[in-house]
Every structure is written in C-alpha cells, then in structure tokens.
C-alpha cells in the first residue's frame, strides 16, 4: 500500500498539520497507533481487515486531495435531480 501511505502522508502534511484540530488528531494517532500496530503484527487476518477498513478512508482522502475529480459526479447528480424534478412537475 505504498502509494496509499504516501497519499496519507501528503494529506497529513498539507491539511492536518495546518490547523489545531488536525494537529491534535495527528498527535492522538501517533500516541495510540504503535500499540495497535504491535498487536496486529503477525496476525494476517487483522492486517487484512485493517486494510479493508482503510480503503474508504484512503478514497475520501484521495478525493479531498484531488477535488477536481468530484466535478463529474456532482454534475451527473445535479443533472439527475433537475431531470427528476422537471418530470415530476410535468405530471
């Protein structure tokens, strides 16, 4: 997951460390994650489970770091909503 780790580091540096709540979250993470990582070490199922749980987090971070990718889905959703309400009013 090396590209995902690089993305999360970039997000940490560009977004989280620029404000107090973000810095508090990073400090909390660095204080709590080593014991959790130690517990997971050697347990393949838990490693797999953590990777699955992190996929949506990585996807959200990716979209936050690349907001231009949200333009197409937003345009499609708005178009659908407009067509839906136009058809509903016409009936």
Buried (B, 14 or more C-beta within 10 A) or exposed (E): EEEBEEBBEEBBEEEBEEEEEBEEBBEEEEEEEEEEEEEBEEEEEEEEEEEEEBEEEBEEBBEEBEEEEEEEEEEEEEEEEEEEEEEEEEE
